[in-house]
Amino acid sequence: MSEETTVNTDSVPQVPAETAEKPKLSKAKKIIIGVVVFIGLVIAIAFYATSGVSQTSNAFVDDILKNNSSAAYELFSAEAKQTVTTEQFQQIVATMANVLDSEASKQSAEVESGTGQETKGTAVYEIKGSDGTYELTVNLIKENNEWRVLNFDNTRIK
């Protein structure tokens, strides 16, 4: 004959699945995760802050390299349009388009803003040319909540 054994489970405390202990992260892992999240946020904010500067300056540089002076001129701020006429700018762009290659490599973009100051931005490009390498710096200003080109500088660096 076999004996049956019965176990009374009434005296064993039952723990619901949701209150069962989960493995805890160590303090070092929490700090590392926090630092990684913080760095990710800083990078995301930087990209967001410079996205308008990049879009406007990219369009401006592309128009210059394609010898499309009228489209590039439309990206000028009111102050820039008072300084340079359409005809003068057309001559500048034609000269630049003849020397510079059709592709530019953006090196940097930044935004500068402060209380009581105009919001300004700068984008720097490197462009190969028929007689060397050039650095094209585009300075922008926020005008009526849109980024506009204030001025630019084209310098041969190599």
Contacts in CASP RR format, 6 or more apart in sequence:
PFRMAT RR
TARGET T0000
AUTHOR 0000-0000-0000
METHOD contacts of the structure
MODEL  1
MSEETTVNTDSVPQVPAETAEKPKLSKAKKIIIGVVVFIGLVIAIAFYAT
SGVSQTSNAFVDDILKNNSSAAYELFSAEAKQTVTTEQFQQIVATMANVL
DSEASKQSAEVESGTGQETKGTAVYEIKGSDGTYELTVNLIKENNEWRVL
NFDNTRIK
25 33 0 8 1.000
49 111 0 8 1.000
50 109 0 8 1.000
50 110 0 8 1.000
50 111 0 8 1.000
52 147 0 8 1.000
53 109 0 8 1.000
53 110 0 8 1.000
53 111 0 8 1.000
53 121 0 8 1.000
53 122 0 8 1.000
53 123 0 8 1.000
53 140 0 8 1.000
53 147 0 8 1.000
54 106 0 8 1.000
54 109 0 8 1.000
54 123 0 8 1.000
55 147 0 8 1.000
56 75 0 8 1.000
56 140 0 8 1.000
56 146 0 8 1.000
56 147 0 8 1.000
56 148 0 8 1.000
56 149 0 8 1.000
57 106 0 8 1.000
57 109 0 8 1.000
57 123 0 8 1.000
57 125 0 8 1.000
57 138 0 8 1.000
57 140 0 8 1.000
57 147 0 8 1.000
57 149 0 8 1.000
58 106 0 8 1.000
58 123 0 8 1.000
59 71 0 8 1.000
59 75 0 8 1.000
60 72 0 8 1.000
60 75 0 8 1.000
60 138 0 8 1.000
60 149 0 8 1.000
60 152 0 8 1.000
61 104 0 8 1.000
61 123 0 8 1.000
61 125 0 8 1.000
61 127 0 8 1.000
61 136 0 8 1.000
61 138 0 8 1.000
62 104 0 8 1.000
63 69 0 8 1.000
63 71 0 8 1.000
63 72 0 8 1.000
63 75 0 8 1.000
63 93 0 8 1.000
64 72 0 8 1.000
64 93 0 8 1.000
64 96 0 8 1.000
64 97 0 8 1.000
64 100 0 8 1.000
64 136 0 8 1.000
65 96 0 8 1.000
65 97 0 8 1.000
65 100 0 8 1.000
65 101 0 8 1.000
65 102 0 8 1.000
65 103 0 8 1.000
65 104 0 8 1.000
65 127 0 8 1.000
66 97 0 8 1.000
66 102 0 8 1.000
67 93 0 8 1.000
67 94 0 8 1.000
67 97 0 8 1.000
68 93 0 8 1.000
69 86 0 8 1.000
69 89 0 8 1.000
69 90 0 8 1.000
69 92 0 8 1.000
69 93 0 8 1.000
69 94 0 8 1.000
70 86 0 8 1.000
70 90 0 8 1.000
72 89 0 8 1.000
72 93 0 8 1.000
72 149 0 8 1.000
73 81 0 8 1.000
73 86 0 8 1.000
73 89 0 8 1.000
73 90 0 8 1.000
75 148 0 8 1.000
75 149 0 8 1.000
76 84 0 8 1.000
76 89 0 8 1.000
76 148 0 8 1.000
76 149 0 8 1.000
77 140 0 8 1.000
77 141 0 8 1.000
77 143 0 8 1.000
77 148 0 8 1.000
77 149 0 8 1.000
77 150 0 8 1.000
78 143 0 8 1.000
78 148 0 8 1.000
79 141 0 8 1.000
79 150 0 8 1.000
80 148 0 8 1.000
80 149 0 8 1.000
80 150 0 8 1.000
80 151 0 8 1.000
83 151 0 8 1.000
84 92 0 8 1.000
96 154 0 8 1.000
98 130 0 8 1.000
99 129 0 8 1.000
99 130 0 8 1.000
99 131 0 8 1.000
99 134 0 8 1.000
100 127 0 8 1.000
100 128 0 8 1.000
100 129 0 8 1.000
100 130 0 8 1.000
100 134 0 8 1.000
101 127 0 8 1.000
101 128 0 8 1.000
101 129 0 8 1.000
101 130 0 8 1.000
103 127 0 8 1.000
103 128 0 8 1.000
104 125 0 8 1.000
104 126 0 8 1.000
104 127 0 8 1.000
104 136 0 8 1.000
105 125 0 8 1.000
105 126 0 8 1.000
105 127 0 8 1.000
106 123 0 8 1.000
106 124 0 8 1.000
106 125 0 8 1.000
107 124 0 8 1.000
107 125 0 8 1.000
107 126 0 8 1.000
107 135 0 8 1.000
108 122 0 8 1.000
108 123 0 8 1.000
108 124 0 8 1.000
109 121 0 8 1.000
109 122 0 8 1.000
109 123 0 8 1.000
109 124 0 8 1.000
110 121 0 8 1.000
110 122 0 8 1.000
110 123 0 8 1.000
111 119 0 8 1.000
111 120 0 8 1.000
111 121 0 8 1.000
112 119 0 8 1.000
112 120 0 8 1.000
112 121 0 8 1.000
112 122 0 8 1.000
113 119 0 8 1.000
113 120 0 8 1.000
118 141 0 8 1.000
118 142 0 8 1.000
119 141 0 8 1.000
119 142 0 8 1.000
120 139 0 8 1.000
120 140 0 8 1.000
120 141 0 8 1.000
120 142 0 8 1.000
120 150 0 8 1.000
121 139 0 8 1.000
121 140 0 8 1.000
121 141 0 8 1.000
121 147 0 8 1.000
122 137 0 8 1.000
122 138 0 8 1.000
122 139 0 8 1.000
122 140 0 8 1.000
123 137 0 8 1.000
123 138 0 8 1.000
123 140 0 8 1.000
124 135 0 8 1.000
124 136 0 8 1.000
124 137 0 8 1.000
124 138 0 8 1.000
125 135 0 8 1.000
125 136 0 8 1.000
125 137 0 8 1.000
125 138 0 8 1.000
126 133 0 8 1.000
126 134 0 8 1.000
126 135 0 8 1.000
126 136 0 8 1.000
126 157 0 8 1.000
127 133 0 8 1.000
127 134 0 8 1.000
127 135 0 8 1.000
127 136 0 8 1.000
128 134 0 8 1.000
131 156 0 8 1.000
132 156 0 8 1.000
132 158 0 8 1.000
133 156 0 8 1.000
133 157 0 8 1.000
133 158 0 8 1.000
134 154 0 8 1.000
134 155 0 8 1.000
134 156 0 8 1.000
134 157 0 8 1.000
135 154 0 8 1.000
135 155 0 8 1.000
135 156 0 8 1.000
135 157 0 8 1.000
136 152 0 8 1.000
136 153 0 8 1.000
136 154 0 8 1.000
137 152 0 8 1.000
137 153 0 8 1.000
137 154 0 8 1.000
137 155 0 8 1.000
138 149 0 8 1.000
138 152 0 8 1.000
139 149 0 8 1.000
139 150 0 8 1.000
139 151 0 8 1.000
139 152 0 8 1.000
139 153 0 8 1.000
140 147 0 8 1.000
140 148 0 8 1.000
140 149 0 8 1.000
140 150 0 8 1.000
141 147 0 8 1.000
141 148 0 8 1.000
141 150 0 8 1.000
142 148 0 8 1.000
END
